[in-house]
Amino acid sequence: MVRSARRLLRRKERVQAGEFLAEGRQAVAEALRRPDVVQDLLVARGAVGRHQDLLAEAVAAGVPVGSVPDDQLATLSDTVTPQGLLAVCRAVDVSLEEALAGSPRLVVLCDQVRDPGNLGTVVRCADAFGADAVLVSRDSVDLWNAKTVRASTGSVFHLPVAVEVDLPTAVARARAAGMAVYGADGGGSDSVEELARTGGLSRPVLWVMGNEAWGLPPEHADLVDALVALPMYGQAESLNLSTAAAVFLYATATAQRAGS
């Protein structure tokens, strides 16, 4: 089991296998709640007592469970202090069509986001604020990177996420679904406060979040309905991408619920 799981440390192998690793109690617990997602469960021998509940849940679901030496499992861990529990999971991403099916009200698109912690946290925030889906551009970090999965704290198993998305296609399909398309930009001519005040956040919205360093490239910024800034009243030069995404998503979710 360990040898088979180790290949999933490489993106190429994850893509070919359609599998990834989820580490720790929270991620494993959320993965087990989705039928047929966990393919194998590995537990460090020294941690068996701490995870009896999840091991029993896995056995009841017919998931193969392997107890391995602590040091062997640690070679698969991406953390300084491993929790001794790791699941081999089936990738659960969906197509762009599935992600935008129905009548989505709130969707976020991560465009060229390169930091796995940022991407995972955006997925977590989208989940927390009731978004319908997350879209990830084809030139962003791998959704199934161990750091991304860990930063999502299990939210990758809660809502539809489409990867390898072409931004112009996503924008066109969001508009066809009746969504406004806003791009987050510190120099935007609109502000999130103004959009909330005038009703621009009450309608269905696709938020496009750009790269951590350079934001949205001009050719992508030209595709959105408006570039929207987040006013800051203190002395900070800027906000972390995932922190800004959380504010935009919260403001939109609040406005949409107030409008309904």
N, C-alpha and C positions, 0 to 999 in steps of 0.2 A: 504493500500500500504506500509506503513512504517513497519508494523509488518512482512509482506512478505519479504520486502527488508532486514530487520535486520538479517534474517537467513543466508543471503549471506556473513555475516561478518566471518563465519566459513568455513574453507576449505572443510570439509566433506559435508556441505550443498551445497556449490558451485558445487562440483563434482556431487552430486546426482541430482541437479537441472539442471546442464549444463548452469548455469547463473552466472553472476558476476556484481559488481557495478563499474561504471565509474563516477568519480566525477570531477566537474569543467567544464568551458566552452569549453576548447580545446578538452578534451576527449569526451564530449557529442557531440560537433560539428562533430568530425570525425566519431563517432559511427552512427550519423544520416545520414551520407553520404553513409553508407552501408545499402542497403535495408534489412528490416526484422531483424535487429540486436537489436535495442532498443525495449524492451518489455513494459516498463513503464518509465515515466519521472516524477521525483519529484522535485518541486521547493518550496523554502521557501517563505512564503507570503511576507516577507520583501524584497525579491530579484526579485519578478515578473517583476518589471519595468526594471531591468538590463538585463533581458534575454528574452525580448519580441520576438526578431528575432528567437531564437532557439525554443521557445514555439510554435510560428506560424509554423515553419518548422515541428515540431513534429506533430502538429494537422493535417497539410496537408498530412502527411504520415500515418495518422490513428493511431498514437501512443497515448495511454491513458496518460493524463497529470493530476497530482494531486498536488494541492496547500496545503501545510501543515505548521503548526506552525514552526517558525524558530528553536525553541529549540528541537523539535522532529527530524527535519532533521539533526540537529547538532549531534545527537546521532549516526548517521550513518557515520559521517565524520571522515576522518583519518588525517585531517589537523588542524592546530591551528586556522587559519582564514578561515572557510568554505566559498565557493562562493555561497552556497545556491542552487546548481543545481546538481542533481544526477540521473543517468540513470541505470535502470536494463537492462542488456544486455545479449543476447544469446552468449555463448562461441563460438568463431570463429576459434579455433585451427583446424588443419588439420592432416591427417595421415602422417607418414614418406614418404610413397609412393607418396602422393600428393605434399609434400614439395619438393621432388627431381624429380618430373615429368619433362618431356621435356629435355632440355639441360642446366641445371643451371651453371652459371659462377662463382657465389660467394655466399657461404653459411657459416654461423657461427654456431657452436655447443657449447652450454654452458654446461659444464660437472661439476656437483656437485657445481654449483654456488648457494650460500645460501643467499646472500643479495638481497632483492627485488629491491633496488635502482640500484644495478649493473645490474641485469637482464633487468630491464626496460630500462636502458640507453643503453645497448648493442642492444636491439631491435630498439631503436631510431637511433643509429649510423648505424646499418645495413640498415635501411630505408633510411637514409640520403645519404649513399654511394652506393645506388642502388643494394644492395644484393637481391638475389632471394628468400631467405628463412632464417629463424632462427630455429634451433633445440634445444630443451631443454631436458636434460637427466632426467630420472625418479627420480633421487635423488637430483634434484635441487629444489629451492624455487618455489612455485606455481605461474605460469604465471598470474593468475587472482587475486592474492593478490592486495589489493587496492594500496599499495605503488609501486608495479611493474607496474600496469596500469598507475598510475600517472607519474612515471618516464619515461614511454615511450612517453608521451605527444601525445597520439593518434596513435602512429605508430603501435600498436598492431592490428589496423584495416586496415593497409595498405599493409602488406606483409604476406605470409603464415608463420605460426608458428606451429611447431609440438611439442607436449609435451610428457612426459613419454617415451622418446626415449631411446632405448638400444644402447649404444655407439658402440660396435663391429658391430652390424647390420647396423648402420648408416654409419660407415666407409666403410664397404663392399659395400654398395649400392652406396655410393659416388664414390668409385673407379670404380664400374661397369658403372657409368655414365661418366667416363672419367676424374674425378677430382683428382688432387693432394690433399693429406691430410697433413696439417701442424699443429703442436701443438705449442702454444705459451709457451715459457719457458725462464726464465731469464738466465738460464745456458746453453741454446741451443748451439749446435756447429755451426749452421748456423745463419746468421743475416738477417733481413728483407732487409737491403741494398744490401747484396750479392745476395739474391734471385731476387730482382728487377733488378740488373745489369746483371745477367745471364739469365734472361727470365723466372725464376721459378714462378713469379707472373703473367705472361701474360696468362698462361693457366688457365682453370677452377680450383678453389681452394675451399676446405673446411677447414676453420680455426677451431681448437678445443681450446677453452678457458677453463682452469681448475679452480679449487676452489681458492677463494681469499687468503686463508692461505697456502695451501700446493700444489697448482698447480695440475698437472696431476699425478694420481697415477701411479706407474711403469707399471702395467699391461695395462694401457691405453696409456701411453707414448710409449710403445713397438709397438703399432698398427699404429702409424703415420709414414709418409714417412720421416719427419725431425722435430726436435725440433728447433724452431726458436726464437732467442733472439732479443730484441729491444735495440739497443745501446743507452746508456745514457752518456752524456758528462758533466753533472754537478755533484752535490754531493748528489742528492736524492738517497735514498736506493732502492726505487722501485716505480712503478706507480700503481695507482688504476686499478683494472681489467678492468673496462669499458673504462678508458682512454687508456690503452694499446690496447684494442680491437678496439677503434676508429682509432688508428694509423695503425694497421695492415690492417683494412678494407679500409682505405683511400689509403694506399700504393698499395694494390692489385687492387682496382677499378681504380686508376690512371694508373697503369701498363697495365691493361687489355684494357683500352680505348686508350692508346698510341699504343698498339700492333695492335689494330683494325683499 
